[in-house]
Amino acid sequence: MKTNALLRIGAHGLLLIFAVRYGSLAYKFQLPPYSLLKAGFTILQTEEDPTTQEQFNETAKEYTETDVETHISIRQPADILERGDALLRFLWGKSELPTQLPSAVELDFHDTHLEEIPSLQRIDKIVI
């Protein structure tokens, strides 16, 4: 048992030494992935527009002016079970998950109610 642990530690040590050595050689001789890392470093080191930087330092009003407590309606463990049952009834029409597999999957389904969501790439409709 101790032998296996020592072998694993030794293998990890050798791998670490190899990685550090390759990293220094990749930097010195510009071996792959030097160009990828250099491009990433350059992007990170460029001066940012001060207005953009300010946007990252400011907290949006939605986070500071919203009373979160008024939106939380789960107060005790029983509320979680109640909400779970309500969600199952809403999605599946009964308070348990379906036991059968989907009979059809309609790819790229169009729903006019969801067209306004800018981050929605596509809808896949699952028929059970």
Backbone as JSON, one array per atom type, in Angstrom:
{
  "sequence": "MKTNALLRIGAHGLLLIFAVRYGSLAYKFQLPPYSLLKAGFTILQTEEDPTTQEQFNETAKEYTETDVETHISIRQPADILERGDALLRFLWGKSELPTQLPSAVELDFHDTHLEEIPSLQRIDKIVI",
  "N": [[0.83, -1.18, 0.0], [1.91, 1.27, 0.84], [3.9, 1.42, -1.04], [2.52, 1.81, -3.47], [1.45, 4.36, -3.0], [3.81, 5.86, -2.75], [4.82, 5.49, -5.32], [2.87, 6.82, -6.83], [3.13, 9.45, -5.84], [5.75, 9.96, -6.6], [5.46, 9.77, -9.41], [3.75, 11.91, -9.89], [5.4, 13.97, -9.04], [7.5, 13.82, -10.91], [6.04, 14.44, -13.21], [5.31, 17.07, -12.62], [7.83, 18.31, -12.53], [8.6, 17.91, -15.2], [6.61, 19.46, -16.49], [7.17, 22.06, -15.56], [9.75, 22.38, -16.55], [9.29, 22.1, -19.32], [7.66, 24.33, -19.66], [9.45, 26.45, -19.18], [11.25, 26.04, -21.3], [9.47, 26.32, -23.44], [8.9, 29.01, -23.23], [11.46, 30.14, -23.63], [12.24, 29.19, -26.21], [10.01, 29.68, -27.66], [8.04, 27.64, -28.03], [5.09, 25.66, -28.79], [2.54, 25.96, -26.35], [3.17, 28.72, -26.77], [2.51, 31.01, -28.42], [-0.26, 31.19, -28.13], [-0.54, 31.6, -25.35], [0.9, 33.98, -25.11], [-0.67, 35.73, -26.63], [-3.01, 35.77, -25.08], [-1.96, 36.88, -22.72], [-1.2, 39.4, -23.65], [-3.7, 40.51, -24.27], [-4.78, 40.67, -21.71], [-3.07, 42.52, -20.55], [-3.42, 44.93, -21.85], [-4.31, 48.38, -21.73], [-7.37, 49.31, -20.34], [-10.39, 50.92, -21.34], [-11.23, 53.67, -19.38], [-13.91, 54.19, -18.73], [-15.12, 51.75, -19.12], [-13.82, 50.26, -17.16], [-14.83, 51.51, -14.87], [-17.45, 50.66, -14.99], [-17.22, 48.02, -14.19], [-16.51, 48.31, -11.57], [-18.67, 49.46, -10.34], [-21.73, 48.76, -8.65], [-24.66, 47.4, -9.86], [-27.85, 49.07, -9.8], [-30.05, 47.41, -9.47], [-29.19, 45.44, -7.77], [-28.6, 46.71, -5.38], [-30.86, 48.15, -4.68], [-32.96, 46.43, -4.54], [-35.24, 44.72, -2.53], [-34.52, 41.87, -1.32], [-35.6, 40.03, 0.5], [-38.36, 40.26, 0.22], [-38.87, 38.82, -2.03], [-38.33, 36.21, -1.48], [-39.97, 33.36, -0.74], [-39.83, 30.97, 0.49], [-39.71, 29.6, 3.55], [-39.54, 27.53, 5.33], [-38.69, 23.97, 5.56], [-40.92, 22.49, 4.59], [-42.06, 24.17, 2.73], [-40.4, 23.9, 0.53], [-40.95, 21.32, -0.43], [-43.63, 21.71, -1.1], [-43.43, 23.66, -3.14], [-41.95, 22.2, -4.98], [-43.78, 20.16, -5.68], [-45.78, 21.77, -6.82], [-44.39, 22.76, -9.02], [-43.88, 20.39, -10.47], [-46.55, 19.67, -11.06], [-47.21, 21.84, -12.68], [-45.41, 21.52, -14.85], [-45.75, 18.81, -15.72], [-48.38, 18.12, -15.28], [-49.13, 16.49, -13.23], [-48.23, 15.43, -9.91], [-45.78, 14.05, -10.03], [-42.8, 12.79, -11.58], [-42.66, 11.94, -15.09], [-42.73, 8.52, -16.16], [-42.22, 7.35, -18.54], [-40.22, 7.32, -21.55], [-39.27, 10.02, -23.78], [-41.44, 10.39, -26.58], [-41.03, 11.74, -28.85], [-38.74, 14.15, -30.19], [-38.61, 17.41, -31.0], [-36.59, 19.31, -32.8], [-35.31, 22.66, -32.8], [-37.72, 24.11, -32.29], [-40.32, 26.52, -32.71], [-41.57, 29.08, -30.76], [-43.74, 31.62, -30.25], [-44.07, 33.05, -27.92], [-41.61, 33.13, -26.7], [-39.82, 34.43, -28.31], [-38.7, 36.93, -27.83], [-36.56, 36.73, -26.11], [-33.29, 37.51, -25.9], [-30.98, 35.95, -25.5], [-31.66, 33.39, -26.12], [-30.98, 30.62, -27.92], [-32.06, 28.4, -29.28], [-35.02, 26.28, -29.25], [-35.82, 23.14, -28.09], [-38.33, 20.82, -28.38], [-39.73, 18.46, -26.28], [-41.63, 15.62, -26.44], [-43.78, 13.79, -24.48]],
  "CA": [[0.0, 0.0, 0.0], [2.81, 2.42, 0.89], [4.64, 1.44, -2.29], [1.65, 2.45, -4.46], [1.36, 5.78, -2.7], [5.1, 6.44, -3.09], [4.93, 5.52, -6.78], [2.0, 7.89, -7.33], [3.75, 10.72, -5.49], [6.92, 10.1, -7.47], [5.0, 10.03, -10.77], [3.24, 13.28, -9.93], [6.56, 14.84, -8.92], [8.17, 13.83, -12.22], [5.17, 15.17, -14.13], [5.43, 18.47, -12.27], [9.16, 18.75, -12.98], [8.54, 17.96, -16.65], [5.76, 20.58, -16.88], [7.9, 23.3, -15.3], [10.87, 22.43, -17.5], [8.74, 22.38, -20.65], [7.19, 25.72, -19.64], [10.59, 27.36, -19.34], [11.74, 25.87, -22.67], [8.47, 26.9, -24.35], [9.09, 30.46, -23.18], [12.75, 30.51, -24.2], [12.31, 28.88, -27.63], [8.68, 29.96, -28.2], [7.39, 26.39, -28.43], [3.65, 25.67, -28.47], [1.51, 26.92, -26.73], [3.68, 30.06, -26.49], [1.77, 32.08, -29.12], [-1.59, 31.28, -27.52], [-0.37, 32.21, -24.04], [1.35, 35.36, -25.32], [-1.83, 36.5, -27.08], [-3.85, 35.95, -23.91], [-1.29, 37.8, -21.82], [-1.28, 40.73, -24.26], [-5.07, 40.98, -24.09], [-4.96, 41.0, -20.3], [-2.21, 43.63, -20.16], [-3.75, 46.19, -22.52], [-5.04, 49.34, -20.9], [-8.78, 49.32, -20.63], [-11.08, 52.2, -21.35], [-11.6, 53.99, -18.0], [-15.36, 54.09, -18.51], [-15.41, 50.32, -18.99], [-13.32, 49.85, -15.85], [-15.76, 52.01, -13.88], [-18.64, 49.82, -15.02], [-16.96, 46.81, -13.43], [-16.37, 48.67, -10.17], [-19.95, 49.89, -9.81], [-22.74, 47.73, -8.45], [-25.91, 47.79, -10.52], [-28.9, 49.48, -8.88], [-30.95, 46.29, -9.21], [-28.67, 44.65, -6.66], [-28.57, 47.48, -4.14], [-32.17, 48.71, -4.37], [-33.97, 45.38, -4.48], [-35.44, 44.1, -1.23], [-34.49, 40.44, -1.62], [-36.47, 39.31, 1.43], [-39.75, 40.25, -0.27], [-38.97, 37.86, -3.14], [-38.11, 34.85, -0.98], [-41.19, 32.89, -0.1], [-39.56, 29.69, 1.15], [-39.3, 29.9, 4.92], [-39.32, 26.29, 6.09], [-38.51, 22.83, 4.65], [-42.18, 22.06, 3.96], [-42.28, 25.04, 1.57], [-39.63, 23.36, -0.6], [-41.72, 20.2, -0.97], [-44.83, 22.28, -1.7], [-43.04, 24.29, -4.41], [-41.57, 21.13, -5.9], [-45.02, 19.54, -6.18], [-46.44, 22.73, -7.71], [-43.62, 22.79, -10.26], [-44.16, 19.15, -11.19], [-47.92, 19.76, -11.6], [-47.18, 22.81, -13.76], [-44.69, 20.98, -16.01], [-46.18, 17.5, -16.17], [-49.81, 17.91, -15.08], [-49.32, 15.65, -12.05], [-47.16, 15.72, -8.95], [-44.66, 13.1, -10.12], [-42.11, 12.82, -12.87], [-43.11, 10.88, -16.0], [-41.92, 7.3, -16.12], [-41.92, 6.91, -19.9], [-39.24, 8.09, -22.3], [-39.89, 10.89, -24.78], [-41.87, 9.71, -27.81], [-40.51, 12.53, -29.98], [-38.0, 15.36, -29.88], [-38.72, 18.32, -32.12], [-35.49, 20.25, -32.73], [-35.52, 24.02, -33.29], [-39.14, 24.42, -32.17], [-40.56, 27.96, -32.63], [-42.62, 29.5, -29.84], [-43.81, 33.08, -30.35], [-44.0, 33.63, -26.58], [-40.23, 33.2, -26.24], [-38.99, 35.04, -29.34], [-38.09, 38.17, -27.36], [-35.41, 36.45, -25.24], [-32.13, 37.67, -26.78], [-29.94, 34.93, -25.32], [-32.21, 32.08, -26.46], [-30.44, 30.21, -29.21], [-33.09, 27.56, -29.93], [-35.87, 25.52, -28.36], [-36.08, 21.75, -28.47], [-39.57, 20.39, -27.74], [-39.73, 17.04, -25.93], [-43.01, 15.13, -26.33], [-43.88, 12.54, -23.69]],
  "C": [[0.88, 1.25, 0.0], [3.58, 2.55, -0.41], [3.83, 2.12, -3.38], [1.57, 3.95, -4.24], [2.67, 6.48, -3.07], [5.29, 6.53, -4.6], [4.08, 6.64, -7.37], [2.6, 9.26, -7.03], [4.96, 10.99, -6.38], [6.52, 10.43, -8.91], [4.48, 11.46, -10.91], [4.4, 14.29, -9.83], [7.3, 14.96, -10.24], [7.35, 14.62, -13.25], [5.26, 16.67, -13.88], [6.77, 19.04, -12.75], [9.18, 18.88, -14.5], [7.75, 19.18, -17.12], [6.49, 21.91, -16.69], [9.04, 23.45, -16.3], [10.39, 22.75, -18.9], [8.26, 23.83, -20.73], [8.34, 26.69, -19.85], [11.19, 27.25, -20.74], [10.78, 26.47, -23.69], [8.61, 28.41, -24.38], [10.38, 30.86, -23.9], [12.79, 30.34, -25.72], [10.98, 29.1, -28.36], [8.03, 28.72, -28.81], [5.9, 26.48, -28.13], [3.44, 25.34, -26.99], [1.92, 28.37, -26.48], [2.83, 31.15, -27.14], [0.38, 32.27, -28.51], [-1.51, 31.98, -26.17], [0.04, 33.67, -24.16], [0.18, 36.24, -25.74], [-2.77, 36.77, -25.9], [-3.26, 36.95, -22.93], [-1.38, 39.23, -22.34], [-2.68, 41.32, -24.07], [-5.29, 41.43, -22.65], [-4.18, 42.24, -19.89], [-2.55, 44.95, -20.83], [-4.54, 47.09, -21.59], [-6.49, 49.35, -21.33], [-9.31, 50.74, -20.64], [-11.54, 52.5, -19.93], [-13.09, 53.88, -17.73], [-15.78, 52.63, -18.37], [-14.98, 49.83, -17.62], [-14.28, 50.31, -14.74], [-17.02, 51.15, -13.84], [-18.43, 48.56, -14.19], [-16.86, 47.09, -11.94], [-17.68, 49.08, -9.53], [-20.88, 48.69, -9.66], [-24.04, 48.23, -9.05], [-26.99, 48.1, -9.48], [-29.84, 48.32, -8.53], [-30.49, 45.48, -8.0], [-28.71, 45.4, -5.34], [-29.94, 47.99, -3.73], [-33.27, 47.67, -4.29], [-34.03, 44.8, -3.08], [-35.6, 42.59, -1.45], [-35.47, 39.66, -0.75], [-37.91, 39.23, 0.93], [-39.94, 39.24, -1.39], [-38.77, 36.41, -2.7], [-39.34, 34.4, -0.22], [-41.01, 31.53, 0.57], [-38.98, 30.0, 2.52], [-39.0, 28.66, 5.74], [-39.22, 25.11, 5.12], [-39.79, 22.38, 3.95], [-42.49, 22.91, 2.73], [-41.56, 24.51, 0.34], [-40.41, 22.22, -1.25], [-42.98, 20.71, -1.68], [-44.53, 22.9, -3.05], [-42.64, 23.24, -5.44], [-42.78, 20.45, -6.5], [-45.74, 20.47, -7.14], [-45.72, 22.81, -9.05], [-43.86, 21.54, -11.1], [-45.56, 19.19, -11.81], [-47.96, 20.73, -12.78], [-46.55, 22.21, -15.02], [-45.33, 19.73, -16.58], [-47.65, 17.21, -15.95], [-50.14, 16.98, -13.93], [-48.12, 15.85, -11.14], [-46.1, 14.62, -8.87], [-44.04, 13.18, -11.51], [-42.65, 11.72, -13.78], [-42.17, 9.69, -15.96], [-41.56, 6.81, -17.52], [-40.9, 7.84, -20.56], [-39.94, 8.98, -23.31], [-40.25, 10.1, -26.04], [-41.36, 10.46, -29.03], [-39.73, 13.72, -29.43], [-38.01, 16.22, -31.13], [-37.64, 19.39, -31.97], [-35.87, 21.59, -33.35], [-37.0, 24.38, -33.37], [-39.33, 25.93, -32.03], [-41.76, 28.23, -31.75], [-42.64, 31.02, -29.81], [-43.72, 33.75, -28.99], [-42.55, 33.86, -26.13], [-39.29, 33.88, -27.23], [-38.22, 36.27, -28.85], [-36.87, 37.95, -26.46], [-34.14, 36.5, -26.09], [-31.09, 36.56, -26.65], [-30.42, 33.53, -25.68], [-31.75, 31.7, -27.86], [-31.45, 29.35, -29.98], [-33.88, 26.85, -28.85], [-36.0, 24.12, -28.92], [-37.31, 21.29, -27.69], [-39.52, 18.88, -27.53], [-41.18, 16.62, -25.7], [-42.99, 13.82, -25.57], [-45.33, 12.12, -23.67]]
}
